[in-house]
Amino acid sequence: MRFTVLRALRLSRVAWLIAISGALLLPGAARAQSATDLVALKGLAPVSVLANTPAGRAALAANYTVTGGIQTGEIRQSTLLPFAQQQQQALRDAFIASDNLADLAEGLGTTLGAAYLARAHYLDREHSTKLSKEMSDLIAYANATTGANSNSGKYFFGNRTTNGKTPVSTEADAILTDIGGQADIFGLSYGLPKGAAGADENGNSRPFQTEPSVSRISGLDYFNTPADNVVYNRGPAMNLINSPSYPSGHTTYGYMGSLVLAVVFPERYQQLITRGAEYGNDRILMGAHYAMDVIAGRTLAMYDLAHLLANDSTYVGRSSTGFPAGAPVIKDFQAAIKAARASAVAPLEAACGNTIEVCAQQDIGRLSNPAADEAFCAVTQTYNLPVVNAKTAGGVEDVGKLAPEAGYLLTVAFPSLSLEQADRILTETESPGGGFLDDGKSPFGIYSRLNLYEAGKAAALASAPRREDSSAQRSSAKQN
């Protein structure tokens, strides 16, 4: 099987890594940290102090145990598919469809998703089609933003460098120094520090390097090519051996992409949130990431998108640090969302044979069971990791006071809601607090608690009357 895989995968390692540049920063590709990178590094930094307290060490131990148990199937989750089938989905999800989010379009449902894929899909690993320029620009800018922030974190938390070799700036280094944090927290905690035989040379070795047992997944990848999780972890399809684990780049892509689709197509908001959760969880099944990596990637994606939707001047209008050459510059992200939606209506309705609203309801896929979706999202919120920060564990944290821009994750999708209403919904639907990021010192703690599945359900219900009135008005206008 292994030799079949090696023959079948024709794309060179270098070309493949370039193709998924949104997920990995190659050694040697040095760049300075941008203002948004520094925000991300500070927000994700609480992981670096976990070894300093008994509660933190317990969380690190649980992270290792939970990750290994999920990967081998010893810990049974409420997955969307039977375990063996979910493993196959994880193998397909090793690919990142960064050009058009085609691999996340299943969240749109069988009918609307098929219409989307008819227009936006991959021809092969290097060539793809796009739904529209407006949608393409939106996707590219969102991916560039969160991808750059995620990439910055990998080597920073691995060995305090920008690329494996070049030390970070004094300002960035102070983020860890000031809180007594240390790099390579997973390598040091799991008996495989950088420099040890078999370790990631840049720190934070991944589960397939540290766990005592990693289940093999063999099957067909996204392109129906024979593959397994070995060639997607150790190469040649994707070589992660010296790519630090924290945070998960795939997860930041998966959540950002799913969230972008969710605000463009709010008719499928909850299902797309579920698809993002599945995509991140599949990185654990592959043996490529720990539960903490996935939580961090989800948190980063939500934080970045909220600030984009708020048109935060630090996040919009950028064209330099970390962005690929030729990337579009978006100065008004809310306007870009509306333009993307407008550009999608005609081609999607032509392809699916009805309105987007009607096509969105026609779904017989694995995301069509609300109870299963809800259960799965719930279990991935905290992965049952223990409380680290007791002071934030006892109650809810007011989103409106601590992270008011988070409400845009709902108001852009459900415009009849005010920002205050949206923030209140996010507060009322928070998942349990006290997690490893929820130290009470950064908005990232709040974002790690956001349960967008439950919040999306509440937002849809709160805005339903006005949405129905609007639909009736449109129908009446057409008849007249």
N, C-alpha and C positions, 0 to 999 in steps of 0.2 A: 504493500500500500504506500509506504513512504517513497519508494522510487517512482511509483506512478504519479504521486503528487509532485515530486520534483520535476518530472518531465512535463507534466501538464501545465505547471505555472511558468509561463514564458516571459512574463514581465520581470525585468531585473530588479534586484533588491533596491538599487538606488532610484530607479524610475518609479517603483512602487511607493517608496517613502515620499518622493516628491508629489505623487498623486494624492497622498493623504496628508499633505503638509499641514492641514488644519489640526491634526492630532499630535504630531511629533515635531520637536525642534531638534534637528540633527546636530551632533557635536561639530563644532567649528562654525556654526551659523550664529555667531555672537551678535547681540544687539543690546543696547541699553534698555533699562526698564522705563516704560512710559508712566505717566501719572496714573493711568488706570491699572497698569501692572502692579504698582506699589499699593494701590487700594486692595487689589486681589491678594497680594502676598500678606498684607496685614490681616485681612479678614480670614484667611486660611491658616494663619500662623499658630492658633491654639493647639494644633496637632503636635507642634514641636516641643510642648512643655508637658506632655502626658506622662512621661517617665518620671516627673518630679514629685508626683503625689500618688498615694495608694489608689485613689479612685481613678486616676489617669492610667496607672499601670494595669488596673483591672479592665479598663476599656480597651487598652492595647491587646491584652490577652484575649478578650472577647472578640475583638476584630479578627484576630488570627483564627480562632476556633470557628466563629460563624462563617467566615469566608471559606475555610476548608470544608465545612459541613455542607454549605450550599453547593459548592463546586462538585463534590462527590455524590450529592443526593442524600447524605445522611441526615441533613436538616431539610425537611420537606416544606417548601413554600407553597403558597396559593398561586401557582403560576398559571398563565393563561392557556397553556397547553400541557398535556401529560409530559412528565419529565424528559423522556427520551426525545420527544418532538421539540421540546423547548431547547434542548441541547443543539438540535439541528438548526433551530432559529438563531441561536447564539453564534453558530458557525457562519451563517449568512450575514449576521450583524457585525462581523469583523470588518466588513467593507464600510467605507464612509462615502456616501454619495453627496459630497459637499457642493457640487455644481447645482443640483436641483432638488435635493432632499427626497429623491425617489425612494430610498429605502425606508423612509418614515411615512410615506404616503398611505401605507396600510391603515394608519390612524384615521384616514378620511373615509374608510369603509369600502366595501366591495364595489359599489357602484360609482361613487364620486372618486374613490381612489383609482379605479380603472380608467376613468376619464382623465385624471391627472397624469397617470403613467402613459397614456396614449400620446400625450403631448410632451411630457418631461421624463426622460428615461436615459439609461446608459446603453450605448451601442457596444462598447467594450470598456476596458478599464481606463482608457484614456480619452474616450470620446463620448459626448452626451448631448442630449437635446434639452431645450428649455421651454417652459410654458410661455414666458413673455420676458421682455427686457426688464420691466418693472419688478417682476417677481425675482428674476435673476439678480438684479442689483441689491434688492432687499436681503436675499439669502447671503450674497457675498459679503455685504457689510456686517451683517450679524455674525457670520462665521469668523470673519477677520477679527472682530472685536473680542469675542470670547475665546477664540483660538489663541490669540496672542497672549491673553491673560493666563490661560491654562498652561501654555508652553513656558511662560516665564516662571511658573511655580515649580515645574518638574525639577530643574537643576538647582533652583534656589533651595528647595526643601531636601534635595538629595545631597548636595555638597557645597551649597552657598556660592554657586557660580551661575553665569548666564548661559553657558553652553557645555558644561562639563569641565572647562579649563579656565575660563576668564572669571576672576572674582567679581562678585556683584558690587554695585556702588556702595559707598559708605552709608548712604541713606537707607538702602535696602538691607545691608548687613545689620544695621542697628535695630531692625524689626525683630530679629531673633535675639540679639544681645540684650536689648532692653527688657525682654520678658523672661530671660534665662532659658531660651529655647535652644534646641540642638538639631542639626541636620541629620539625615539618615536615621530617623527615628524608628522606621520599620526594620531596617537592617540591624541596628543595634539591639532592638527588642526581640527580634526573631532569630538571633544567632547567626546572621549572615551579613556582617558589616562590610562596607565597601573595602576592597582589597583582599577579602577572603576568597578562597577558591570557590568558583561558581556564583559569586556575588555580582550584582550590578556594579561596575567600576565607578559609577557616579552616585551610588547610594540608593536607598529605598528600593531594595530588591523586590521583585514582584512575587505573587503567590506561587507561580509555577517554579520559582527558584527557592522559596523558603518553606512551602508546605511539604509535609512528609509524603503526601500522596495527592496526585492530580489525575483525575479521570481523563482518559483519552476520548475525544470526540472526533469521529470520522464520518464523512458524508460529502455533500455537495455545498460549495460556498455560494455566494451571491450570484456568481456567473455560471453556476451549475458545473463548476470544475471540481473534480475530486480533490479533497483537501482534508486537513485535520487541524486541531488546535495547536499542535506542535509547530507546524510550518507557519502558523499565524502568531506564534509567541517567540519561537527561536529562529525562525527563518526557514526558507528564503522568502516566503510570501510577505512576511512582516517580521523584522528582527527587533524584539523588545528587550533583549538581554541587558543592554546598557542604557535603557531608557527608564529613568526613575518613575516610580509608580504613582506618586501623589502630586496633583489630583489626576483623575482619569480624563484624558483628552477626548476619548470616544464619548464619554458621558456628557461632557460639556457640549459637544457637537449634537448628541442625540436629544438632550433637553432643549438646547437653544433652537434647533431645527423644529422640534415638535411644538415648542411654544410659539415660534413664528407662524407656523401653519395654524395653530390654535387661534391666534388673534386675527389672522386673515380669514379663517373659516370657523367662526365661533359655533356654528351648527354642530361641530365635531370637537368642541373644546375638551370635554372630559376624556373622550377616546384618544385624543392626541396626547393628553397628559399621561394617559396609561401607556401609550406607545413609547414615550420618552422614558418612563420608568422601566419598561421592559428592555429597551435598548441598553440602558445603564446596567441593569441587573444581569444582562447577558454577558457583560464583561467579567462578572464574577464566575459565571458558568464556564467561561473560556479559560479560567485560571490566570487571567491577565491582571486582575485588580482586586483589591480588598474592598470590603463594604465601606470603609471610611473614604476611600478614593471616590466611590460612586456618590456618596452623600456630598462630598466636597464639590464634585463636578456639577451636580444638580444645583447646589447652592450658588455656585459661581454663575451658572447660566441664568438663573432667575434674577440674581442681582444685576448682572449686566443688561439683561433685556429690560428690566424695570427702568434703569437709568437711560437706556436708549429711548424707550417709550415716553419718558418724562422730558425728552430732548435736553438732557443734561449737557451743558456745553463742553464738559470734559470728555464726553463719549461721542457726540455727533460732530460732523464736519471734519473728521480726521482723515488724513491721507498719507501718514508717514509710519511712525514706529510700529513695526510688527505687521503692517499691512502689505500684502503682495503687490507687486508692480501692476498698475492698471486697475486696481480695485476701485470701485465707485466711491464717490464721496457723498454721503447723505447728511444733510444739514437739518432736515425735519423728518424724524423717523415716523411720527404719527402720520404725516402726509404720505410717506412712502408706503405705509401699511395700506392706506386707503387706495393709493394708486395701484398697488399690487392686486388688491381685491377687484378693483374695477377692470383691470386687464385680464383677470381670470374668468370673469363671469361668462362672456360669450363663448370662448373655446370649450369650457367645461360643460356648459349647458348644451352646447351642440353635440358634444361627445356622449353625454349621459342621457340626452333626450328629454330633459325636464329642467325645472329650476334647481339651483344648488340646494335650496332648502329641502326639496322633495328627494333629490338624489342622495343627500346626506343621510336620510332616514332609511334608505334601502341598503341594508347591510346584513350579511349572513356570515361574516368572518369572525375571527377569534376575539375581536374587540367588541362584539355585539351584545355581550352579556353584562349589563351594568353591575350586577352583584359580584361577578368574578373580577371585573375591572376594579371595583371599589376595594375588594379584599386584597387584591394584589398591590394596589397603590398603598394601602395601609401598612402592609408588612415591609414595604421598601422605604417607608418614611424614616424609620430609626434602625431597622434591621435588628431590633431588640438589643441594641448595645446599651450597656448600663449608663446610669447618670454619672457625669463627671463634675458638673457644676450645680451643687445643691441649691444655690441661691436663685437660680432661674428655673428650677424644676417644679416649684410648688404652685405655679399659677400661670395665667396667660400674660403675654407681654403685648403692650399696646402698639400695634403696627402704625397707627396714625401718628403717634408721638415719636416712635423710634425709627421708622422707615416709611414715611408717608408716601414716597414715590412707588412703593410696592403695589399700591392700588391700581396703578396703570396697567398691571398685568390683567386686570379685570375690566376696567372702564373702556379700554380701547376695543376689547371684544364685545362688551355689553354697554354701549354708550349711553343708555338711559340711566345708568348708575352714576352717582356723583363719586368723586374721589373719597369723600368721607364715608359714604356707604360701602364702597369697595374695601377700604381699610378696615372698617368694622367687620365685614364678612371674613376677611383674612384673619383678623384677631379671633373671631368666634370659632373658626375652623382649624386653628393651629394644632399641630401634633404635639405630643409631650415635649417638655423642655428639659434643659440640663444636659443636653448632649455635648459632645466634645468640642463643637464650634460655638455652642451657646454659652459663652462666658460672661455675657452682660456688658462687654466692652466694645462690641462692634455690631453694626446692623447685620453682619453675616450670620450672627446667632439667630436673629429673627428670620432671615431668609431660609435658614436650615430647618425651621419649624413650619414653614408655609406648606399647607396641604392643598395644592391647587385643584386636585380632583374634587374634594369636598367644597372648596371655595367656588369652583366653577359651577357645581350643581346649585349652590345657593344663589349665585349671581344669575344664572339662567332663570331660576324660579322668580327672583325679585324683579327681573326685567321682562318676564314673559308677557304680562298684559300689554305693555307698550309695543312689544315686538309683534304680538298678534294684531293689534290695532293697525300697525304699519303695514302688515301683510294684507289686511282687509282693505286698507286704503289703496294699496298698489293694485289689488284685484279689481276694485271699483273703477280705478282710473283706466285700466285696460279695457273694461267693458264699455266705458263711456267713449 
